[in-house]
Amino acid sequence: MTNPNKNSLEIKKQLNELCHDFVEERFLSIRNQIKEIQESLTSETKSSAGDKHETGRAMLQLEREKAGHQLAEIEKLKESMSKIDVTKNSKTVGLGSVVFTYQANYFLAISAGKVEVEAQSFFAISPNTPIGLLLMGKSLGDEVVFRDQKIKILNVI
């Protein structure tokens, strides 16, 4: 557990930065995937004819559409991340809060998995996840029950 102090702000900033990096990596990966699909579509047009050609083009179109949906999801994540103010401290859990419990520590931002900051483990979670929904609006000392386990909030920054 960490007490609110200058270190708390640094932890919050680092968690936020890790989530930004996570989103940016996914964005670049999907953008590259779309570029590769586009190049494949272009070469497919030049190289073959017949039913096999049409099936190949249709599969590439589906891949491009899927990648487009993933890109739209990334844009939503970017928008969500832009709403986080790491300098804001609140006693109530909300978007951008760091929550300390005996079981685990959470950063409510986006679902980015387990991250390490200053030798501590945190789970970057979306406020829309089951545990995120339970924690939202709670404060120091509150308890929630998740998967038949009581989780007591020890600190919120």
Contact map, one row per residue, 1 for C-alpha under 8 A:
1110000000000000000000000000000000000000000000000000000000000000000000000000000000000000000000000001110000000000000000000000000000000000000000000000000001100
1111000100000000000000000000000000000000000000000000000000000000000000000000000000000000000000000001000000000000000000000000000000000000000000000000000000100
1111100100000000000000000000000000000000000000000000000000000000000000000000000000000000000000000000000000000000000000000000000000000000000000000000000000100
0111111100000000000000000000000000000000000000000000000000000000000000000000000000000000000000000000000000000000000000000000000000000000000000000000000000001
0011111110000000000000000000000000000000000000000000000000000000000000000000000000000000000000000000000000000000000000000000000000000000000000000000000000000
0001111111000000000000000000000000000000000000000000000000000000000000000000000000000000000000000000000000000000000000000000000000000000000000000000000000000
0001111111100000000000000000000000000000000000000000000000000000000000000000000000000000000000000000000000000000000000000000000000000000000000000000000000000
0111111111110000000000000000000000000000000000000000000000000000000000000000000000000000000000000000000000000000000000000000000000000000000000000000000000001
0000111111111000000000000000000000000000000000000000000000000000000000000000000000000110000000000000000000000000000000000000000000000000000000000000000000001
0000011111111100000000000000000000000000000000000000000000000000000000000000000000000000000000000000000000000000000000000000000000000000000000000000000000000
0000001111111110000000000000000000000000000000000000000000000000000000000000000000000000000000000000000000000000000011000000000000000000000000000000000000000
0000000111111111000000000000000000000000000000000000000000000000000000000000000000000100000000011100000000000000000000000000000000000000000000000000000000001
0000000011111111100000000000000000000000000000000000000000000000000000000000000000000100000000000000000000000000000000000000000000000000000000000000000000000
0000000001111111110000000000000000000000000000000000000000000000000000000000000000000000000000000000000000000000000010000000000000000000000000000000000000000
0000000000111111111000000000000000000000000000000000000000000000000000000000000000000000000000000000000000100000001010000001000000000000000000000000000000000
0000000000011111111100000000000000000000000000000000000000000000000000000000000000000100000000010000000000001000000000000000000000000000000000000000000000000
0000000000001111111110000000000000000000000000000000000000000000000000000000000000000000000000000000000000000000000000000000000000000000000000000000000000000
0000000000000111111111000000000000000000000000000000000000000000000000000000000000000000000000000000000000000000001000000000000000000000000000000000000000000
0000000000000011111111100000000000000000000000000000000000000000000000000000000010000000000000000000000000001101000000000001000000000000000000000000000000000
0000000000000001111111110000000000000000000000000000000000000000000000000000010010000000000000000000000000000000000000000000000000000000000000000000000000000
0000000000000000111111111000000000000000000000000000000000000000000000000000000000000000000000000000000000000000000000000000000000000000000000000000000000000
0000000000000000011111111100000000000000000000000000000000000000000000000000000000000000000000000000000000000001000000000000000000000000000000000000000000000
0000000000000000001111111110000000000000000000000000000000000000000000000100110000000000000000000000000000000000000000000000000000000000000000000000000000000
0000000000000000000111111111000000000000000000000000000000000000000000000000000000000000000000000000000000000000000000000000000000000000000000000000000000000
0000000000000000000011111111100000000000000000000000000000000000000000000000000000000000000000000000000000000000000000000000000000000000000000000000000000000
0000000000000000000001111111110000000000000000000000000000000000000000000100000000000000000000000000000000000000000000000000000000000000000000000000000000000
0000000000000000000000111111111000000000000000000000000000000000000000100100000000000000000000000000000000000000000000000000000000000000000000000000000000000
0000000000000000000000011111111100000000000000000000000000000000000000000000000000000000000000000000000000000000000000000000000000000000000000000000000000000
0000000000000000000000001111111110000000000000000000000000000000000000000000000000000000000000000000000000000000000000000000000000000000000000000000000000000
0000000000000000000000000111111111000000000000000000000000000000001001100000000000000000000000000000000000000000000000000000000000000000000000000000000000000
0000000000000000000000000011111111100000000000000000000000000000000000100000000000000000000000000000000000000000000000000000000000000000000000000000000000000
0000000000000000000000000001111111110000000000000000000000000000000000000000000000000000000000000000000000000000000000000000000000000000000000000000000000000
0000000000000000000000000000111111111000000000000000000000000000001000000000000000000000000000000000000000000000000000000000000000000000000000000000000000000
0000000000000000000000000000011111111100000000000000000000000001001100000000000000000000000000000000000000000000000000000000000000000000000000000000000000000
0000000000000000000000000000001111111110000000000000000000000000000000000000000000000000000000000000000000000000000000000000000000000000000000000000000000000
0000000000000000000000000000000111111111000000000000000000000000000000000000000000000000000000000000000000000000000000000000000000000000000000000000000000000
0000000000000000000000000000000011111111100000000000000000010011000000000000000000000000000000000000000000000000000000000000000000000000000000000000000000000
0000000000000000000000000000000001111111110000000000000000000001000000000000000000000000000000000000000000000000000000000000000000000000000000000000000000000
0000000000000000000000000000000000111111111000000000000000000000000000000000000000000000000000000000000000000000000000000000000000000000000000000000000000000
0000000000000000000000000000000000011111111100000000000000010000000000000000000000000000000000000000000000000000000000000000000000000000000000000000000000000
0000000000000000000000000000000000001111111110000000000010011000000000000000000000000000000000000000000000000000000000000000000000000000000000000000000000000
0000000000000000000000000000000000000111111111000000000000000000000000000000000000000000000000000000000000000000000000000000000000000000000000000000000000000
0000000000000000000000000000000000000011111111100000000000000000000000000000000000000000000000000000000000000000000000000000000000000000000000000000000000000
0000000000000000000000000000000000000001111111110000100110000000000000000000000000000000000000000000000000000000000000000000000000000000000000000000000000000
0000000000000000000000000000000000000000111111110000100010000000000000000000000000000000000000000000000000000000000000000000000000000000000000000000000000000
0000000000000000000000000000000000000000011111110000000000000000000000000000000000000000000000000000000000000000000000000000000000000000000000000000000000000
0000000000000000000000000000000000000000001111111000000000000000000000000000000000000000000000000000000000000000000000000000000000000000000000000000000000000
0000000000000000000000000000000000000000000111111101100000000000000000000000000000000000000000000000000000000000000000000000000000000000000000000000000000000
0000000000000000000000000000000000000000000000111111110000000000000000000000000000000000000000000000000000000000000000000000000000000000000000000000000000000
0000000000000000000000000000000000000000000000011111110000000000000000000000000000000000000000000000000000000000000000000000000000000000000000000000000000000
0000000000000000000000000000000000000000000000001111111000000000000000000000000000000000000000000000000000000000000000000000000000000000000000000000000000000
0000000000000000000000000000000000000000000000011111111100000000000000000000000000000000000000000000000000000000000000000000000000000000000000000000000000000
0000000000000000000000000000000000000000000110011111111110000000000000000000000000000000000000000000000000000000000000000000000000000000000000000000000000000
0000000000000000000000000000000000000000000000001111111111000000000000000000000000000000000000000000000000000000000000000000000000000000000000000000000000000
0000000000000000000000000000000000000000000000000011111111100000000000000000000000000000000000000000000000000000000000000000000000000000000000000000000000000
0000000000000000000000000000000000000000000100000001111111110000000000000000000000000000000000000000000000000000000000000000000000000000000000000000000000000
0000000000000000000000000000000000000000100110000000111111111000000000000000000000000000000000000000000000000000000000000000000000000000000000000000000000000
0000000000000000000000000000000000000000000000000000011111111100000000000000000000000000000000000000000000000000000000000000000000000000000000000000000000000
0000000000000000000000000000000000000000000000000000001111111110000000000000000000000000000000000000000000000000000000000000000000000000000000000000000000000
0000000000000000000000000000000000001001100000000000000111111111000000000000000000000000000000000000000000000000000000000000000000000000000000000000000000000
0000000000000000000000000000000000000000100000000000000011111111100000000000000000000000000000000000000000000000000000000000000000000000000000000000000000000
0000000000000000000000000000000000000000000000000000000001111111110000000000000000000000000000000000000000000000000000000000000000000000000000000000000000000
0000000000000000000000000000000000001000000000000000000000111111111000000000000000000000000000000000000000000000000000000000000000000000000000000000000000000
0000000000000000000000000000000001001100000000000000000000011111111100000000000000000000000000000000000000000000000000000000000000000000000000000000000000000
0000000000000000000000000000000000000000000000000000000000001111111110000000000000000000000000000000000000000000000000000000000000000000000000000000000000000
0000000000000000000000000000000000000000000000000000000000000111111111000000000000000000000000000000000000000000000000000000000000000000000000000000000000000
0000000000000000000000000000010011000000000000000000000000000011111111100000000000000000000000000000000000000000000000000000000000000000000000000000000000000
0000000000000000000000000000000001000000000000000000000000000001111111110000000000000000000000000000000000000000000000000000000000000000000000000000000000000
0000000000000000000000000000000000000000000000000000000000000000111111111000000000000000000000000000000000000000000000000000000000000000000000000000000000000
0000000000000000000000000000010000000000000000000000000000000000011111111100000000000000000000000000000000000000000000000000000000000000000000000000000000000
0000000000000000000000000010011000000000000000000000000000000000001111111110000000000000000000000000000000000000000000000000000000000000000000000000000000000
0000000000000000000000000000000000000000000000000000000000000000000111111111000000000000000000000000000000000000000000000000000000000000000000000000000000000
0000000000000000000000000000000000000000000000000000000000000000000011111111100000000000000000000000000000000000000000000000000000000000000000000000000000000
0000000000000000000000100110000000000000000000000000000000000000000001111111110000000000000000000000000000000000000000000000000000000000000000000000000000000
0000000000000000000000000000000000000000000000000000000000000000000000111111111000000000000000000000000000000000000000000000000000000000000000000000000000000
0000000000000000000000000000000000000000000000000000000000000000000000011111111100000000000000000000000000000000000000000000000000000000000000000000000000000
0000000000000000000000100000000000000000000000000000000000000000000000001111111110000000000000000000000000000100000000000000000000000000000000000000000000000
0000000000000000000100100000000000000000000000000000000000000000000000000111111111000000000000000000000000000000000000000000000000000000000000000000000000000
0000000000000000000000000000000000000000000000000000000000000000000000000011111111100000000000000000000000000000000000000000000000000000000000000000000000000
0000000000000000000000000000000000000000000000000000000000000000000000000001111111110000000000000000000000001100000000000000000000000000000000000000000000000
0000000000000000001100000000000000000000000000000000000000000000000000000000111111110000000000000000000000001100000000000000000000000000000000000000000000000
0000000000000000000000000000000000000000000000000000000000000000000000000000011111110000000000000000000000000000000000000000000000000000000000000000000000000
0000000000000000000000000000000000000000000000000000000000000000000000000000001111111000000000000000000000000000000000000000000000000000000000000000000000000
0000000000000000000000000000000000000000000000000000000000000000000000000000000111111100000000110000000000001000000000000000000000000000000000000000000000000
0000000000000000000000000000000000000000000000000000000000000000000000000000000000111111000000010000000000000000000000000000000000000000000000000000000000000
0000000010011001000000000000000000000000000000000000000000000000000000000000000000011111100000010000000000000000000000000000000000000000000000000000000000000
0000000010000000000000000000000000000000000000000000000000000000000000000000000000001111100000000000000000000000000000000000000000000000000000000000000000000
0000000000000000000000000000000000000000000000000000000000000000000000000000000000001111110000000000000000000000000000000000000000000000000000000000000000000
0000000000000000000000000000000000000000000000000000000000000000000000000000000000000111111000001000000000000000000000000000000000000000000000000000000000001
0000000000000000000000000000000000000000000000000000000000000000000000000000000000000001111111001000000000000000000000000000000000000000000000000000000000011
0000000000000000000000000000000000000000000000000000000000000000000000000000000000000000111110000000000000000000000000000000000000000000001100000000000000011
0000000000000000000000000000000000000000000000000000000000000000000000000000000000000000011111000000000000000000000000000000000000000001111100000000000000010
0000000000000000000000000000000000000000000000000000000000000000000000000000000000000000011111101110000000000000000000000000000000000011111000000000000000010
0000000000000000000000000000000000000000000000000000000000000000000000000000000000000000010111111000000000010000000000000000001000000001100000000000000000000
0000000000000000000000000000000000000000000000000000000000000000000000000000000000010000000011111000000000011000000000000000001000000000000000000000000000000
0000000000010001000000000000000000000000000000000000000000000000000000000000000000011100000001111100000000111000000000000000000000000000000000000000000000000
0000000000010000000000000000000000000000000000000000000000000000000000000000000000000000110011111110000001111000000000000000000000000000000000000000000000011
0000000000010000000000000000000000000000000000000000000000000000000000000000000000000000000010011111000011110000000000000000000000000000000000000000000000011
0000000000000000000000000000000000000000000000000000000000000000000000000000000000000000000010001111100011110000000000000000000000000000000000000000000011111
1100000000000000000000000000000000000000000000000000000000000000000000000000000000000000000000000111110111000000000000000000000000000000000000000000000011110
1000000000000000000000000000000000000000000000000000000000000000000000000000000000000000000000000011111110000000000000000000000000000000000000000000001111100
1000000000000000000000000000000000000000000000000000000000000000000000000000000000000000000000000001111110000000000000000000000000000000000000000000001111000
0000000000000000000000000000000000000000000000000000000000000000000000000000000000000000000000000000111110000000000000000000000000000000000000000000001000000
0000000000000000000000000000000000000000000000000000000000000000000000000000000000000000000000000001111111000000000000001110000000000000000000000000000000000
0000000000000000000000000000000000000000000000000000000000000000000000000000000000000000000000000111111111100000000000001110000000000000000000000000000000000
0000000000000000000000000000000000000000000000000000000000000000000000000000000000000000000000001111000111110000000000000111100000000000000000000000000000000
0000000000000010000000000000000000000000000000000000000000000000000000000000000000000000000000011110000011111000000000000111100000000000000000000000000000000
0000000000000000000000000000000000000000000000000000000000000000000000000000000000000000000001111110000001111100000000000001111000010000000000000000000000000
0000000000000001001000000000000000000000000000000000000000000000000000000000000110010000000000111000000000111110000000000001111000000000000000000000000000000
0000000000000000001000000000000000000000000000000000000000000000000000000000100110000000000000000000000000011111000000000001111000000000000000000000000000000
0000000000000000000000000000000000000000000000000000000000000000000000000000000000000000000000000000000000001111100000000001110000000000000000000000000000000
0000000000000000001001000000000000000000000000000000000000000000000000000000000000000000000000000000000000000111111000000011100000000000000000000000000000000
0000000000000000000000000000000000000000000000000000000000000000000000000000000000000000000000000000000000000011111000000011100000000000000000000000000000000
0000000000000000000000000000000000000000000000000000000000000000000000000000000000000000000000000000000000000001111100001111000000000000000000000000000000000
0000000000000010010000000000000000000000000000000000000000000000000000000000000000000000000000000000000000000001111110001111000000000000000000000000000000000
0000000000000000000000000000000000000000000000000000000000000000000000000000000000000000000000000000000000000000011111111100000000000000000000000000000000000
0000000000100110000000000000000000000000000000000000000000000000000000000000000000000000000000000000000000000000001111111100000000000000000000000000000000000
0000000000100000000000000000000000000000000000000000000000000000000000000000000000000000000000000000000000000000000111110000000000000000000000000000000000000
0000000000000000000000000000000000000000000000000000000000000000000000000000000000000000000000000000000000000000000111111000000000000000000000000000000000000
0000000000000000000000000000000000000000000000000000000000000000000000000000000000000000000000000000000000000000000111111100000000000000000000000000000000000
0000000000000000000000000000000000000000000000000000000000000000000000000000000000000000000000000000000110000000011110111110000000000000000000000000000000000
0000000000000000000000000000000000000000000000000000000000000000000000000000000000000000000000000000000111100000011110011111000000000000000000000000000000000
0000000000000000000000000000000000000000000000000000000000000000000000000000000000000000000000000000000111100001111000001111100000000000000000000000000000000
0000000000000010001000000000000000000000000000000000000000000000000000000000000000000000000000000000000001111111111000000111110000000000000000000000000000000
0000000000000000000000000000000000000000000000000000000000000000000000000000000000000000000000000000000001111111100000000011111010010000000000000000000000000
0000000000000000000000000000000000000000000000000000000000000000000000000000000000000000000000000000000000011110000000000001111110010000000000000000000000000
0000000000000000000000000000000000000000000000000000000000000000000000000000000000000000000001100000000000011100000000000000111110111001000000000000000000000
0000000000000000000000000000000000000000000000000000000000000000000000000000000000000000000000000000000000000000000000000000011111011000000000000000000000000
0000000000000000000000000000000000000000000000000000000000000000000000000000000000000000000000000000000000000000000000000000111111111000000000000000000000000
0000000000000000000000000000000000000000000000000000000000000000000000000000000000000000000000000000000000000000000000000000000111111100000000000000000000000
0000000000000000000000000000000000000000000000000000000000000000000000000000000000000000000000000000000000000000000000000000001011111110000000000100000000000
0000000000000000000000000000000000000000000000000000000000000000000000000000000000000000000000000000000000010000000000000000111111111111000000000000000000000
0000000000000000000000000000000000000000000000000000000000000000000000000000000000000000000000000000000000000000000000000000001111111111000000000000000000000
0000000000000000000000000000000000000000000000000000000000000000000000000000000000000000000000000000000000000000000000000000000001111111010000011100000000000
0000000000000000000000000000000000000000000000000000000000000000000000000000000000000000000010000000000000000000000000000000000000111111110000010000000000000
0000000000000000000000000000000000000000000000000000000000000000000000000000000000000000000111000000000000000000000000000000001000011111110000000000000000000
0000000000000000000000000000000000000000000000000000000000000000000000000000000000000000000111000000000000000000000000000000000000000011111000000000000000000
0000000000000000000000000000000000000000000000000000000000000000000000000000000000000000000110000000000000000000000000000000000000000111111101000000000000000
0000000000000000000000000000000000000000000000000000000000000000000000000000000000000000001110000000000000000000000000000000000000000000111111000000000010110
0000000000000000000000000000000000000000000000000000000000000000000000000000000000000000001100000000000000000000000000000000000000000000011111000000000011110
0000000000000000000000000000000000000000000000000000000000000000000000000000000000000000000000000000000000000000000000000000000000000000001111100000000111100
0000000000000000000000000000000000000000000000000000000000000000000000000000000000000000000000000000000000000000000000000000000000000000011111110000000110000
0000000000000000000000000000000000000000000000000000000000000000000000000000000000000000000000000000000000000000000000000000000000000000000011111000011110000
0000000000000000000000000000000000000000000000000000000000000000000000000000000000000000000000000000000000000000000000000000000000000110000001111100011100000
0000000000000000000000000000000000000000000000000000000000000000000000000000000000000000000000000000000000000000000000000000000000000100000000111111111000000
0000000000000000000000000000000000000000000000000000000000000000000000000000000000000000000000000000000000000000000000000000000000100100000000011111111000000
0000000000000000000000000000000000000000000000000000000000000000000000000000000000000000000000000000000000000000000000000000000000000000000000001111100000000
0000000000000000000000000000000000000000000000000000000000000000000000000000000000000000000000000000000000000000000000000000000000000000000000001111110000000
0000000000000000000000000000000000000000000000000000000000000000000000000000000000000000000000000000000000000000000000000000000000000000000000001111111000000
0000000000000000000000000000000000000000000000000000000000000000000000000000000000000000000000000000000000000000000000000000000000000000000000111101111100000
0000000000000000000000000000000000000000000000000000000000000000000000000000000000000000000000000000111000000000000000000000000000000000000000111100111110000
0000000000000000000000000000000000000000000000000000000000000000000000000000000000000000000000000000110000000000000000000000000000000000000011110000011111000
0000000000000000000000000000000000000000000000000000000000000000000000000000000000000000000000000011110000000000000000000000000000000000001111100000001111110
1000000000000000000000000000000000000000000000000000000000000000000000000000000000000000000000000011110000000000000000000000000000000000000110000000000111110
1110000000000000000000000000000000000000000000000000000000000000000000000000000000000000000000000011100000000000000000000000000000000000001110000000000011111
0000000000000000000000000000000000000000000000000000000000000000000000000000000000000000011110001111000000000000000000000000000000000000001100000000000011111
0001000110010000000000000000000000000000000000000000000000000000000000000000000000000000111000001110000000000000000000000000000000000000000000000000000000111
